Amino acid sequence: MKQQIPAEQAPPAPELGDVLDTVRQSALHLLSGFPAAPSSLRISVGEVSVQADWAAGPPVAAGPAPVRAEAAATRAPAAEAPAEAEPREYVRAPSVGVFYRAPEPGADPFVAEGDPVQPGQQVAIVEAMKLMIPVKADVRGELVEVLKQDGEPVEYDEPLLAVRPSDG
């Protein structure tokens, strides 16, 4: 039996934008816990259920208990760039999705070849399931090569940008 709360005592309803932002942040947090990004993710609120599907494997589902993702370990090996004379570090895709170099169509790219990059600096975006996931550098150095084209699909952990690391 549900208890009714009088309207004058009920807390104010959250704004739709706040609810959507909370759902987005929760979905990103959930996706970061999977060993590989799913091809689809369904979240229900009533009776709490989560269903994630992988193209090459069975779905992983959970109720109120934590999500078990053993079946999700079907991650394809990440493609590595050929060995070069100069040392390189790679900024990698945080998720399966579509790679974008700029914050919006027609805008300048976040970074261009020859630009310095810093750890934590946003250098691109990967769009996954209508979510814009920031791609951030984790190394200090100079961007030496853009490995993916704007609007190109990418796989989880795929190299996107090559950086010549520096100590400074």
Secondary structure, 3 states (H helix, E strand, C coil): CCCCCCCCCCCCCCCHHHHHHHHHHHHHHHHHCCCCCCCEEEEECCCCEEEEEECCEEEEEECCCCCCCHHHCCCCCCCCCCCCCCCCEEEECCCCEEEECCCCCCCCCCCCCCCEECCCCEEEEEEECCEEEEEECCCCEEEEEECCCCCCEECCCCEEEEEEECCC
